[in-house]
Amino acid sequence: MVDGLWTVEFSSALNLFGSGVLVLCNKKILGGDAGYYYSGEYDVKNKTIRGEVDIIRFDKNSISVVGDLDQFRMMFTGQLSEDEFTGVAQVKNKPGLTINIRGRRKESI
């Protein structure tokens, strides 16, 4: 239902913005942006997507939308429609670090 290539846009509580790509396949998430790569897992129930993603910096000059962190784990939840989702993510163990996410499926698997 959600497996495919997705583009994502982020906006954080720090008023920072970003974008990247995700591949969702068999409950696994892989992706990245200009400075970070993403690896995690997701589950879908009743048009709700939930999961956790590790965000790891590979470009030491990049800053994430939640600040100057080398690595962090995000928990997210969102609502799915046909080829789009919107949701909220939070840095694990840091309640004030949240981002809004909007994803659009570009290709199906």
C-alpha positions as CSV (number, residue, x, y, z in Angstrom):
1,M,0.0,0.0,0.0
2,V,2.8,2.5,0.8
3,D,5.9,0.8,-0.7
4,G,7.7,3.0,-3.1
5,L,9.9,6.1,-3.6
6,W,8.7,9.1,-1.6
7,T,9.8,12.8,-1.5
8,V,9.5,14.4,1.9
9,E,9.5,18.0,3.2
10,F,10.3,18.9,6.8
11,S,9.6,21.9,9.0
12,S,10.8,22.0,12.6
13,A,9.8,23.8,15.8
14,L,13.2,25.7,15.3
15,N,11.7,27.2,12.1
16,L,14.2,25.2,10.0
17,F,13.1,23.6,6.7
18,G,14.5,20.6,4.7
19,S,13.6,17.9,2.2
20,G,14.8,14.5,1.3
21,V,13.8,11.1,-0.2
22,L,12.6,7.9,1.3
23,V,12.2,4.4,0.0
24,L,9.6,2.4,1.9
25,C,9.6,-1.3,1.3
26,N,8.4,-4.2,3.5
27,K,8.3,-2.1,6.6
28,K,11.8,-0.8,6.1
29,I,12.7,2.9,5.6
30,L,15.9,4.0,3.8
31,G,16.6,7.5,2.5
32,G,18.5,10.7,3.0
33,D,19.1,14.3,2.2
34,A,22.2,16.5,1.4
35,G,23.8,15.8,4.8
36,Y,22.1,12.9,6.5
37,Y,21.0,9.4,5.7
38,Y,18.0,7.7,7.2
39,S,17.4,4.1,8.3
40,G,14.4,2.8,10.2
41,E,11.1,0.8,10.3
42,Y,7.4,1.6,9.9
43,D,4.0,0.0,10.2
44,V,0.7,0.9,8.7
45,K,-2.8,0.3,10.3
46,N,-6.0,1.9,9.3
47,K,-4.3,4.6,7.2
48,T,-2.0,5.6,10.0
49,I,1.7,5.2,9.5
50,R,4.0,4.9,12.6
51,G,7.7,4.2,13.0
52,E,11.2,5.1,14.1
53,V,14.1,6.3,12.1
54,D,17.8,6.8,12.8
55,I,19.1,10.0,11.3
56,I,22.9,9.9,10.8
57,R,25.1,12.8,9.6
58,F,27.6,12.1,6.9
59,D,28.4,15.7,5.9
60,K,30.0,17.4,8.9
61,N,29.0,20.8,7.5
62,S,25.3,20.0,7.4
63,I,22.8,20.9,10.2
64,S,19.5,19.1,10.5
65,V,16.1,20.7,10.9
66,V,16.3,19.9,14.6
67,G,19.8,21.4,15.1
68,D,23.5,20.5,15.0
69,L,23.3,16.8,15.9
70,D,25.5,14.0,14.5
71,Q,22.9,11.3,15.1
72,F,19.4,11.0,16.6
73,R,16.4,8.8,16.5
74,M,12.9,10.1,15.6
75,M,9.6,8.6,16.3
76,F,6.8,9.6,13.9
77,T,3.1,9.1,13.2
78,G,1.1,10.3,10.2
79,Q,-2.1,10.0,8.2
80,L,-2.0,8.4,4.8
81,S,-4.0,9.2,1.7
82,E,-3.6,7.6,-1.7
83,D,-0.1,8.9,-2.5
84,E,0.6,11.4,0.3
85,F,1.0,11.5,4.1
86,T,1.3,14.2,6.7
87,G,2.6,13.7,10.1
88,V,4.7,14.7,13.1
89,A,8.0,13.4,14.3
90,Q,9.8,13.8,17.6
91,V,13.4,13.3,18.5
92,K,13.4,10.4,21.0
93,N,14.2,11.6,24.6
94,K,14.0,15.3,23.6
95,P,10.3,16.3,23.7
96,G,10.8,19.9,22.4
97,L,12.5,18.8,19.2
98,T,9.6,18.1,16.7
99,I,9.1,18.3,13.0
100,N,6.1,18.4,10.7
101,I,6.5,16.0,7.7
102,R,4.8,15.9,4.3
103,G,5.5,13.0,2.0
104,R,4.5,12.3,-1.6
105,R,4.9,9.0,-3.4
106,K,6.6,9.3,-6.7
107,E,7.0,5.7,-7.7
108,S,5.4,2.5,-6.4
109,I,7.2,-0.8,-5.9
